[in-house]
Amino acid sequence: MGSVVRDSKGVVLGTVERVGMGFAVVAGESGKIEVEFASFAKNNKGLLINMPKAKFDAILAGGKPAN
């Protein structure tokens, strides 16, 4: 836990706060979100998910992401 999670462009989204059955909780600047294990990938910098930071932040804020 504590691993950094980035978007597909390498922008830091947050860190893994805890791990559950089939998901990890990623804590960002404005909140937390559960991400299924299947949504994670790994590269030379560590964990990543295929979601832009703007969309991630919008989900945490409870708003609809901009297209």
mmCIF file of the N, C-alpha and C atoms, coordinates in Angstrom:
data_MODEL
# 
_entry.id   MODEL 
# 
loop_
_atom_site.group_PDB 
_atom_site.id 
_atom_site.type_symbol 
_atom_site.label_atom_id 
_atom_site.label_alt_id 
_atom_site.label_comp_id 
_atom_site.label_asym_id 
_atom_site.label_entity_id 
_atom_site.label_seq_id 
_atom_site.pdbx_PDB_ins_code 
_atom_site.Cartn_x 
_atom_site.Cartn_y 
_atom_site.Cartn_z 
_atom_site.occupancy 
_atom_site.B_iso_or_equiv 
_atom_site.pdbx_formal_charge 
_atom_site.auth_seq_id 
_atom_site.auth_comp_id 
_atom_site.auth_asym_id 
_atom_site.auth_atom_id 
_atom_site.pdbx_PDB_model_num 
ATOM 1   N N  . MET A 1 1  ? 0.845   -1.170 0.000   1.00 0.00 ? 1  MET A N  1 
ATOM 2   C CA . MET A 1 1  ? 0.000   0.000  0.000   1.00 0.00 ? 1  MET A CA 1 
ATOM 3   C C  . MET A 1 1  ? 0.892   1.234  0.000   1.00 0.00 ? 1  MET A C  1 
ATOM 4   N N  . GLY A 1 2  ? 0.311   2.338  -0.410  1.00 0.00 ? 2  GLY A N  1 
ATOM 5   C CA . GLY A 1 2  ? 1.095   3.546  -0.547  1.00 0.00 ? 2  GLY A CA 1 
ATOM 6   C C  . GLY A 1 2  ? 1.697   3.708  -1.926  1.00 0.00 ? 2  GLY A C  1 
ATOM 7   N N  . SER A 1 3  ? 1.449   2.727  -2.807  1.00 0.00 ? 3  SER A N  1 
ATOM 8   C CA . SER A 1 3  ? 1.977   2.814  -4.170  1.00 0.00 ? 3  SER A CA 1 
ATOM 9   C C  . SER A 1 3  ? 1.322   3.960  -4.921  1.00 0.00 ? 3  SER A C  1 
ATOM 10  N N  . VAL A 1 4  ? 2.118   4.673  -5.691  1.00 0.00 ? 4  VAL A N  1 
ATOM 11  C CA . VAL A 1 4  ? 1.617   5.775  -6.507  1.00 0.00 ? 4  VAL A CA 1 
ATOM 12  C C  . VAL A 1 4  ? 0.861   5.205  -7.706  1.00 0.00 ? 4  VAL A C  1 
ATOM 13  N N  . VAL A 1 5  ? -0.275  5.823  -8.037  1.00 0.00 ? 5  VAL A N  1 
ATOM 14  C CA . VAL A 1 5  ? -1.069  5.439  -9.204  1.00 0.00 ? 5  VAL A CA 1 
ATOM 15  C C  . VAL A 1 5  ? -1.072  6.622  -10.162 1.00 0.00 ? 5  VAL A C  1 
ATOM 16  N N  . ARG A 1 6  ? -0.777  6.348  -11.440 1.00 0.00 ? 6  ARG A N  1 
ATOM 17  C CA . ARG A 1 6  ? -0.714  7.388  -12.466 1.00 0.00 ? 6  ARG A CA 1 
ATOM 18  C C  . ARG A 1 6  ? -1.758  7.130  -13.543 1.00 0.00 ? 6  ARG A C  1 
ATOM 19  N N  . ASP A 1 7  ? -2.051  8.176  -14.320 1.00 0.00 ? 7  ASP A N  1 
ATOM 20  C CA . ASP A 1 7  ? -2.909  7.978  -15.488 1.00 0.00 ? 7  ASP A CA 1 
ATOM 21  C C  . ASP A 1 7  ? -2.035  7.509  -16.650 1.00 0.00 ? 7  ASP A C  1 
ATOM 22  N N  . SER A 1 8  ? -2.633  7.280  -17.805 1.00 0.00 ? 8  SER A N  1 
ATOM 23  C CA . SER A 1 8  ? -1.886  6.735  -18.945 1.00 0.00 ? 8  SER A CA 1 
ATOM 24  C C  . SER A 1 8  ? -0.811  7.684  -19.476 1.00 0.00 ? 8  SER A C  1 
ATOM 25  N N  . LYS A 1 9  ? -0.878  8.962  -19.105 1.00 0.00 ? 9  LYS A N  1 
ATOM 26  C CA . LYS A 1 9  ? 0.135   9.937  -19.526 1.00 0.00 ? 9  LYS A CA 1 
ATOM 27  C C  . LYS A 1 9  ? 1.229   10.129 -18.480 1.00 0.00 ? 9  LYS A C  1 
ATOM 28  N N  . GLY A 1 10 ? 1.102   9.434  -17.347 1.00 0.00 ? 10 GLY A N  1 
ATOM 29  C CA . GLY A 1 10 ? 2.112   9.521  -16.307 1.00 0.00 ? 10 GLY A CA 1 
ATOM 30  C C  . GLY A 1 10 ? 1.822   10.526 -15.214 1.00 0.00 ? 10 GLY A C  1 
ATOM 31  N N  . VAL A 1 11 ? 0.656   11.174 -15.270 1.00 0.00 ? 11 VAL A N  1 
ATOM 32  C CA . VAL A 1 11 ? 0.281   12.154 -14.250 1.00 0.00 ? 11 VAL A CA 1 
ATOM 33  C C  . VAL A 1 11 ? -0.185  11.408 -12.999 1.00 0.00 ? 11 VAL A C  1 
ATOM 34  N N  . VAL A 1 12 ? 0.315   11.806 -11.845 1.00 0.00 ? 12 VAL A N  1 
ATOM 35  C CA . VAL A 1 12 ? -0.046  11.149 -10.589 1.00 0.00 ? 12 VAL A CA 1 
ATOM 36  C C  . VAL A 1 12 ? -1.508  11.426 -10.253 1.00 0.00 ? 12 VAL A C  1 
ATOM 37  N N  . LEU A 1 13 ? -2.262  10.332 -10.002 1.00 0.00 ? 13 LEU A N  1 
ATOM 38  C CA . LEU A 1 13 ? -3.664  10.439 -9.599  1.00 0.00 ? 13 LEU A CA 1 
ATOM 39  C C  . LEU A 1 13 ? -3.807  10.377 -8.086  1.00 0.00 ? 13 LEU A C  1 
ATOM 40  N N  . GLY A 1 14 ? -3.002  9.551  -7.457  1.00 0.00 ? 14 GLY A N  1 
ATOM 41  C CA . GLY A 1 14 ? -3.088  9.374  -6.014  1.00 0.00 ? 14 GLY A CA 1 
ATOM 42  C C  . GLY A 1 14 ? -2.244  8.186  -5.596  1.00 0.00 ? 14 GLY A C  1 
ATOM 43  N N  . THR A 1 15 ? -2.569  7.646  -4.426  1.00 0.00 ? 15 THR A N  1 
ATOM 44  C CA . THR A 1 15 ? -1.852  6.485  -3.912  1.00 0.00 ? 15 THR A CA 1 
ATOM 45  C C  . THR A 1 15 ? -2.843  5.425  -3.457  1.00 0.00 ? 15 THR A C  1 
ATOM 46  N N  . VAL A 1 16 ? -2.385  4.180  -3.447  1.00 0.00 ? 16 VAL A N  1 
ATOM 47  C CA . VAL A 1 16 ? -3.210  3.083  -2.956  1.00 0.00 ? 16 VAL A CA 1 
ATOM 48  C C  . VAL A 1 16 ? -3.271  3.197  -1.439  1.00 0.00 ? 16 VAL A C  1 
ATOM 49  N N  . GLU A 1 17 ? -4.484  3.355  -0.929  1.00 0.00 ? 17 GLU A N  1 
ATOM 50  C CA . GLU A 1 17 ? -4.662  3.494  0.517   1.00 0.00 ? 17 GLU A CA 1 
ATOM 51  C C  . GLU A 1 17 ? -4.896  2.146  1.185   1.00 0.00 ? 17 GLU A C  1 
ATOM 52  N N  . ARG A 1 18 ? -5.693  1.298  0.533   1.00 0.00 ? 18 ARG A N  1 
ATOM 53  C CA . ARG A 1 18 ? -5.930  -0.040 1.069   1.00 0.00 ? 18 ARG A CA 1 
ATOM 54  C C  . ARG A 1 18 ? -6.391  -0.946 -0.061  1.00 0.00 ? 18 ARG A C  1 
ATOM 55  N N  . VAL A 1 19 ? -6.346  -2.245 0.217   1.00 0.00 ? 19 VAL A N  1 
ATOM 56  C CA . VAL A 1 19 ? -6.721  -3.243 -0.775  1.00 0.00 ? 19 VAL A CA 1 
ATOM 57  C C  . VAL A 1 19 ? -7.850  -4.083 -0.210  1.00 0.00 ? 19 VAL A C  1 
ATOM 58  N N  . GLY A 1 20 ? -8.887  -4.297 -1.023  1.00 0.00 ? 20 GLY A N  1 
ATOM 59  C CA . GLY A 1 20 ? -10.020 -5.128 -0.634  1.00 0.00 ? 20 GLY A CA 1 
ATOM 60  C C  . GLY A 1 20 ? -10.095 -6.350 -1.524  1.00 0.00 ? 20 GLY A C  1 
ATOM 61  N N  . MET A 1 21 ? -11.232 -7.020 -1.505  1.00 0.00 ? 21 MET A N  1 
ATOM 62  C CA . MET A 1 21 ? -11.458 -8.202 -2.341  1.00 0.00 ? 21 MET A CA 1 
ATOM 63  C C  . MET A 1 21 ? -11.754 -7.766 -3.770  1.00 0.00 ? 21 MET A C  1 
ATOM 64  N N  . GLY A 1 22 ? -10.744 -7.784 -4.626  1.00 0.00 ? 22 GLY A N  1 
ATOM 65  C CA . GLY A 1 22 ? -10.939 -7.460 -6.025  1.00 0.00 ? 22 GLY A CA 1 
ATOM 66  C C  . GLY A 1 22 ? -10.808 -5.991 -6.374  1.00 0.00 ? 22 GLY A C  1 
ATOM 67  N N  . PHE A 1 23 ? -10.450 -5.158 -5.408  1.00 0.00 ? 23 PHE A N  1 
ATOM 68  C CA . PHE A 1 23 ? -10.311 -3.724 -5.680  1.00 0.00 ? 23 PHE A CA 1 
ATOM 69  C C  . PHE A 1 23 ? -9.265  -3.106 -4.762  1.00 0.00 ? 23 PHE A C  1 
ATOM 70  N N  . ALA A 1 24 ? -8.830  -1.913 -5.145  1.00 0.00 ? 24 ALA A N  1 
ATOM 71  C CA . ALA A 1 24 ? -7.940  -1.117 -4.304  1.00 0.00 ? 24 ALA A CA 1 
ATOM 72  C C  . ALA A 1 24 ? -8.552  0.267  -4.159  1.00 0.00 ? 24 ALA A C  1 
ATOM 73  N N  . VAL A 1 25 ? -8.385  0.865  -3.005  1.00 0.00 ? 25 VAL A N  1 
ATOM 74  C CA . VAL A 1 25 ? -8.853  2.228  -2.777  1.00 0.00 ? 25 VAL A CA 1 
ATOM 75  C C  . VAL A 1 25 ? -7.707  3.173  -3.121  1.00 0.00 ? 25 VAL A C  1 
ATOM 76  N N  . VAL A 1 26 ? -7.969  4.042  -4.099  1.00 0.00 ? 26 VAL A N  1 
ATOM 77  C CA . VAL A 1 26 ? -6.978  5.035  -4.509  1.00 0.00 ? 26 VAL A CA 1 
ATOM 78  C C  . VAL A 1 26 ? -7.387  6.375  -3.908  1.00 0.00 ? 26 VAL A C  1 
ATOM 79  N N  . ALA A 1 27 ? -6.495  6.955  -3.117  1.00 0.00 ? 27 ALA A N  1 
ATOM 80  C CA . ALA A 1 27 ? -6.753  8.244  -2.480  1.00 0.00 ? 27 ALA A CA 1 
ATOM 81  C C  . ALA A 1 27 ? -6.100  9.342  -3.305  1.00 0.00 ? 27 ALA A C  1 
ATOM 82  N N  . GLY A 1 28 ? -6.932  10.268 -3.797  1.00 0.00 ? 28 GLY A N  1 
ATOM 83  C CA . GLY A 1 28 ? -6.447  11.420 -4.550  1.00 0.00 ? 28 GLY A CA 1 
ATOM 84  C C  . GLY A 1 28 ? -6.492  12.660 -3.686  1.00 0.00 ? 28 GLY A C  1 
ATOM 85  N N  . GLU A 1 29 ? -6.242  13.800 -4.281  1.00 0.00 ? 29 GLU A N  1 
ATOM 86  C CA . GLU A 1 29 ? -6.215  15.062 -3.539  1.00 0.00 ? 29 GLU A CA 1 
ATOM 87  C C  . GLU A 1 29 ? -7.559  15.414 -2.919  1.00 0.00 ? 29 GLU A C  1 
ATOM 88  N N  . SER A 1 30 ? -8.651  15.060 -3.601  1.00 0.00 ? 30 SER A N  1 
ATOM 89  C CA . SER A 1 30 ? -9.969  15.492 -3.115  1.00 0.00 ? 30 SER A CA 1 
ATOM 90  C C  . SER A 1 30 ? -10.882 14.353 -2.692  1.00 0.00 ? 30 SER A C  1 
ATOM 91  N N  . GLY A 1 31 ? -10.332 13.160 -2.513  1.00 0.00 ? 31 GLY A N  1 
ATOM 92  C CA . GLY A 1 31 ? -11.166 12.052 -2.063  1.00 0.00 ? 31 GLY A CA 1 
ATOM 93  C C  . GLY A 1 31 ? -10.575 10.703 -2.409  1.00 0.00 ? 31 GLY A C  1 
ATOM 94  N N  . LYS A 1 32 ? -11.445 9.677  -2.311  1.00 0.00 ? 32 LYS A N  1 
ATOM 95  C CA . LYS A 1 32 ? -11.020 8.296  -2.536  1.00 0.00 ? 32 LYS A CA 1 
ATOM 96  C C  . LYS A 1 32 ? -11.983 7.623  -3.497  1.00 0.00 ? 32 LYS A C  1 
ATOM 97  N N  . ILE A 1 33 ? -11.473 6.631  -4.221  1.00 0.00 ? 33 ILE A N  1 
ATOM 98  C CA . ILE A 1 33 ? -12.294 5.884  -5.160  1.00 0.00 ? 33 ILE A CA 1 
ATOM 99  C C  . ILE A 1 33 ? -11.824 4.428  -5.166  1.00 0.00 ? 33 ILE A C  1 
ATOM 100 N N  . GLU A 1 34 ? -12.782 3.497  -5.272  1.00 0.00 ? 34 GLU A N  1 
ATOM 101 C CA . GLU A 1 34 ? -12.450 2.087  -5.406  1.00 0.00 ? 34 GLU A CA 1 
ATOM 102 C C  . GLU A 1 34 ? -12.204 1.783  -6.878  1.00 0.00 ? 34 GLU A C  1 
ATOM 103 N N  . VAL A 1 35 ? -11.090 1.130  -7.157  1.00 0.00 ? 35 VAL A N  1 
ATOM 104 C CA . VAL A 1 35 ? -10.731 0.766  -8.527  1.00 0.00 ? 35 VAL A CA 1 
ATOM 105 C C  . VAL A 1 35 ? -10.539 -0.748 -8.574  1.00 0.00 ? 35 VAL A C  1 
ATOM 106 N N  . GLU A 1 36 ? -11.256 -1.410 -9.481  1.00 0.00 ? 36 GLU A N  1 
ATOM 107 C CA . GLU A 1 36 ? -11.129 -2.859 -9.628  1.00 0.00 ? 36 GLU A CA 1 
ATOM 108 C C  . GLU A 1 36 ? -9.721  -3.217 -10.092 1.00 0.00 ? 36 GLU A C  1 
ATOM 109 N N  . PHE A 1 37 ? -9.232  -4.365 -9.614  1.00 0.00 ? 37 PHE A N  1 
ATOM 110 C CA . PHE A 1 37 ? -7.891  -4.805 -9.998  1.00 0.00 ? 37 PHE A CA 1 
ATOM 111 C C  . PHE A 1 37 ? -7.728  -4.882 -11.512 1.00 0.00 ? 37 PHE A C  1 
ATOM 112 N N  . ALA A 1 38 ? -8.772  -5.304 -12.219 1.00 0.00 ? 38 ALA A N  1 
ATOM 113 C CA . ALA A 1 38 ? -8.704  -5.453 -13.677 1.00 0.00 ? 38 ALA A CA 1 
ATOM 114 C C  . ALA A 1 38 ? -8.446  -4.120 -14.381 1.00 0.00 ? 38 ALA A C  1 
ATOM 115 N N  . SER A 1 39 ? -8.701  -3.010 -13.706 1.00 0.00 ? 39 SER A N  1 
ATOM 116 C CA . SER A 1 39 ? -8.504  -1.684 -14.303 1.00 0.00 ? 39 SER A CA 1 
ATOM 117 C C  . SER A 1 39 ? -7.067  -1.186 -14.185 1.00 0.00 ? 39 SER A C  1 
ATOM 118 N N  . PHE A 1 40 ? -6.246  -1.880 -13.413 1.00 0.00 ? 40 PHE A N  1 
ATOM 119 C CA . PHE A 1 40 ? -4.854  -1.475 -13.230 1.00 0.00 ? 40 PHE A CA 1 
ATOM 120 C C  . PHE A 1 40 ? -3.954  -2.101 -14.280 1.00 0.00 ? 40 PHE A C  1 
ATOM 121 N N  . ALA A 1 41 ? -2.926  -1.386 -14.629 1.00 0.00 ? 41 ALA A N  1 
ATOM 122 C CA . ALA A 1 41 ? -1.831  -1.898 -15.450 1.00 0.00 ? 41 ALA A CA 1 
ATOM 123 C C  . ALA A 1 41 ? -0.545  -1.483 -14.741 1.00 0.00 ? 41 ALA A C  1 
ATOM 124 N N  . LYS A 1 42 ? 0.577   -1.941 -15.249 1.00 0.00 ? 42 LYS A N  1 
ATOM 125 C CA . LYS A 1 42 ? 1.849   -1.590 -14.635 1.00 0.00 ? 42 LYS A CA 1 
ATOM 126 C C  . LYS A 1 42 ? 2.853   -1.274 -15.734 1.00 0.00 ? 42 LYS A C  1 
ATOM 127 N N  . ASN A 1 43 ? 3.641   -0.235 -15.496 1.00 0.00 ? 43 ASN A N  1 
ATOM 128 C CA . ASN A 1 43 ? 4.739   0.078  -16.408 1.00 0.00 ? 43 ASN A CA 1 
ATOM 129 C C  . ASN A 1 43 ? 6.000   0.299  -15.579 1.00 0.00 ? 43 ASN A C  1 
ATOM 130 N N  . ASN A 1 44 ? 7.032   0.868  -16.182 1.00 0.00 ? 44 ASN A N  1 
ATOM 131 C CA . ASN A 1 44 ? 8.297   1.052  -15.465 1.00 0.00 ? 44 ASN A CA 1 
ATOM 132 C C  . ASN A 1 44 ? 8.214   2.063  -14.323 1.00 0.00 ? 44 ASN A C  1 
ATOM 133 N N  . LYS A 1 45 ? 7.160   2.881  -14.279 1.00 0.00 ? 45 LYS A N  1 
ATOM 134 C CA . LYS A 1 45 ? 6.984   3.851  -13.188 1.00 0.00 ? 45 LYS A CA 1 
ATOM 135 C C  . LYS A 1 45 ? 6.064   3.329  -12.093 1.00 0.00 ? 45 LYS A C  1 
ATOM 136 N N  . GLY A 1 46 ? 5.408   2.193  -12.333 1.00 0.00 ? 46 GLY A N  1 
ATOM 137 C CA . GLY A 1 46 ? 4.520   1.623  -11.327 1.00 0.00 ? 46 GLY A CA 1 
ATOM 138 C C  . GLY A 1 46 ? 3.117   1.398  -11.848 1.00 0.00 ? 46 GLY A C  1 
ATOM 139 N N  . LEU A 1 47 ? 2.130   1.584  -10.982 1.00 0.00 ? 47 LEU A N  1 
ATOM 140 C CA . LEU A 1 47 ? 0.734   1.324  -11.322 1.00 0.00 ? 47 LEU A CA 1 
ATOM 141 C C  . LEU A 1 47 ? 0.128   2.458  -12.127 1.00 0.00 ? 47 LEU A C  1 
ATOM 142 N N  . LEU A 1 48 ? -0.783  2.091  -13.029 1.00 0.00 ? 48 LEU A N  1 
ATOM 143 C CA . LEU A 1 48 ? -1.511  3.112  -13.778 1.00 0.00 ? 48 LEU A CA 1 
ATOM 144 C C  . LEU A 1 48 ? -2.909  2.614  -14.102 1.00 0.00 ? 48 LEU A C  1 
ATOM 145 N N  . ILE A 1 49 ? -3.801  3.565  -14.347 1.00 0.00 ? 49 ILE A N  1 
ATOM 146 C CA . ILE A 1 49 ? -5.143  3.259  -14.832 1.00 0.00 ? 49 ILE A CA 1 
ATOM 147 C C  . ILE A 1 49 ? -5.393  4.130  -16.055 1.00 0.00 ? 49 ILE A C  1 
ATOM 148 N N  . ASN A 1 50 ? -6.208  3.623  -16.958 1.00 0.00 ? 50 ASN A N  1 
ATOM 149 C CA . ASN A 1 50 ? -6.466  4.314  -18.220 1.00 0.00 ? 50 ASN A CA 1 
ATOM 150 C C  . ASN A 1 50 ? -7.608  5.311  -18.043 1.00 0.00 ? 50 ASN A C  1 
ATOM 151 N N  . MET A 1 51 ? -7.324  6.356  -17.289 1.00 0.00 ? 51 MET A N  1 
ATOM 152 C CA . MET A 1 51 ? -8.302  7.418  -17.038 1.00 0.00 ? 51 MET A CA 1 
ATOM 153 C C  . MET A 1 51 ? -7.537  8.721  -16.886 1.00 0.00 ? 51 MET A C  1 
ATOM 154 N N  . PRO A 1 52 ? -7.889  9.752  -17.643 1.00 0.00 ? 52 PRO A N  1 
ATOM 155 C CA . PRO A 1 52 ? -7.193  11.032 -17.484 1.00 0.00 ? 52 PRO A CA 1 
ATOM 156 C C  . PRO A 1 52 ? -7.426  11.629 -16.094 1.00 0.00 ? 52 PRO A C  1 
ATOM 157 N N  . LYS A 1 53 ? -6.470  12.397 -15.624 1.00 0.00 ? 53 LYS A N  1 
ATOM 158 C CA . LYS A 1 53 ? -6.579  13.010 -14.294 1.00 0.00 ? 53 LYS A CA 1 
ATOM 159 C C  . LYS A 1 53 ? -7.834  13.865 -14.166 1.00 0.00 ? 53 LYS A C  1 
ATOM 160 N N  . ALA A 1 54 ? -8.223  14.574 -15.215 1.00 0.00 ? 54 ALA A N  1 
ATOM 161 C CA . ALA A 1 54 ? -9.421  15.422 -15.149 1.00 0.00 ? 54 ALA A CA 1 
ATOM 162 C C  . ALA A 1 54 ? -10.669 14.591 -14.858 1.00 0.00 ? 54 ALA A C  1 
ATOM 163 N N  . LYS A 1 55 ? -10.774 13.434 -15.476 1.00 0.00 ? 55 LYS A N  1 
ATOM 164 C CA . LYS A 1 55 ? -11.928 12.560 -15.241 1.00 0.00 ? 55 LYS A CA 1 
ATOM 165 C C  . LYS A 1 55 ? -11.874 11.980 -13.831 1.00 0.00 ? 55 LYS A C  1 
ATOM 166 N N  . PHE A 1 56 ? -10.694 11.562 -13.398 1.00 0.00 ? 56 PHE A N  1 
ATOM 167 C CA . PHE A 1 56 ? -10.507 11.032 -12.050 1.00 0.00 ? 56 PHE A CA 1 
ATOM 168 C C  . PHE A 1 56 ? -10.926 12.074 -11.012 1.00 0.00 ? 56 PHE A C  1 
ATOM 169 N N  . ASP A 1 57 ? -10.448 13.308 -11.180 1.00 0.00 ? 57 ASP A N  1 
ATOM 170 C CA . ASP A 1 57 ? -10.789 14.385 -10.247 1.00 0.00 ? 57 ASP A CA 1 
ATOM 171 C C  . ASP A 1 57 ? -12.286 14.694 -10.263 1.00 0.00 ? 57 ASP A C  1 
ATOM 172 N N  . ALA A 1 58 ? -12.910 14.641 -11.444 1.00 0.00 ? 58 ALA A N  1 
ATOM 173 C CA . ALA A 1 58 ? -14.349 14.903 -11.547 1.00 0.00 ? 58 ALA A CA 1 
ATOM 174 C C  . ALA A 1 58 ? -15.150 13.839 -10.812 1.00 0.00 ? 58 ALA A C  1 
ATOM 175 N N  . ILE A 1 59 ? -14.731 12.592 -10.918 1.00 0.00 ? 59 ILE A N  1 
ATOM 176 C CA . ILE A 1 59 ? -15.418 11.513 -10.204 1.00 0.00 ? 59 ILE A CA 1 
ATOM 177 C C  . ILE A 1 59 ? -15.291 11.726 -8.701  1.00 0.00 ? 59 ILE A C  1 
ATOM 178 N N  . LEU A 1 60 ? -14.106 12.081 -8.241  1.00 0.00 ? 60 LEU A N  1 
ATOM 179 C CA . LEU A 1 60 ? -13.905 12.323 -6.809  1.00 0.00 ? 60 LEU A CA 1 
ATOM 180 C C  . LEU A 1 60 ? -14.752 13.490 -6.314  1.00 0.00 ? 60 LEU A C  1 
ATOM 181 N N  . ALA A 1 61 ? -14.933 14.483 -7.173  1.00 0.00 ? 61 ALA A N  1 
ATOM 182 C CA . ALA A 1 61 ? -15.717 15.660 -6.794  1.00 0.00 ? 61 ALA A CA 1 
ATOM 183 C C  . ALA A 1 61 ? -17.218 15.406 -6.901  1.00 0.00 ? 61 ALA A C  1 
ATOM 184 N N  . GLY A 1 62 ? -17.586 14.254 -7.458  1.00 0.00 ? 62 GLY A N  1 
ATOM 185 C CA . GLY A 1 62 ? -19.000 13.928 -7.579  1.00 0.00 ? 62 GLY A CA 1 
ATOM 186 C C  . GLY A 1 62 ? -19.659 14.524 -8.801  1.00 0.00 ? 62 GLY A C  1 
ATOM 187 N N  . GLY A 1 63 ? -18.872 15.128 -9.665  1.00 0.00 ? 63 GLY A N  1 
ATOM 188 C CA . GLY A 1 63 ? -19.418 15.733 -10.877 1.00 0.00 ? 63 GLY A CA 1 
ATOM 189 C C  . GLY A 1 63 ? -19.293 14.819 -12.069 1.00 0.00 ? 63 GLY A C  1 
ATOM 190 N N  . LYS A 1 64 ? -19.858 15.250 -13.156 1.00 0.00 ? 64 LYS A N  1 
ATOM 191 C CA . LYS A 1 64 ? -19.737 14.485 -14.391 1.00 0.00 ? 64 LYS A CA 1 
ATOM 192 C C  . LYS A 1 64 ? -18.472 14.937 -15.106 1.00 0.00 ? 64 LYS A C  1 
ATOM 193 N N  . PRO A 1 65 ? -17.659 13.973 -15.560 1.00 0.00 ? 65 PRO A N  1 
ATOM 194 C CA . PRO A 1 65 ? -16.425 14.349 -16.244 1.00 0.00 ? 65 PRO A CA 1 
ATOM 195 C C  . PRO A 1 65 ? -16.692 15.025 -17.577 1.00 0.00 ? 65 PRO A C  1 
ATOM 196 N N  . ALA A 1 66 ? -15.843 15.973 -17.923 1.00 0.00 ? 66 ALA A N  1 
ATOM 197 C CA . ALA A 1 66 ? -15.945 16.639 -19.227 1.00 0.00 ? 66 ALA A CA 1 
ATOM 198 C C  . ALA A 1 66 ? -15.441 15.694 -20.298 1.00 0.00 ? 66 ALA A C  1 
ATOM 199 N N  . ASN A 1 67 ? -16.055 15.745 -21.457 1.00 0.00 ? 67 ASN A N  1 
ATOM 200 C CA . ASN A 1 67 ? -15.621 14.862 -22.556 1.00 0.00 ? 67 ASN A CA 1 
ATOM 201 C C  . ASN A 1 67 ? -14.417 15.418 -23.260 1.00 0.00 ? 67 ASN A C  1 
# 
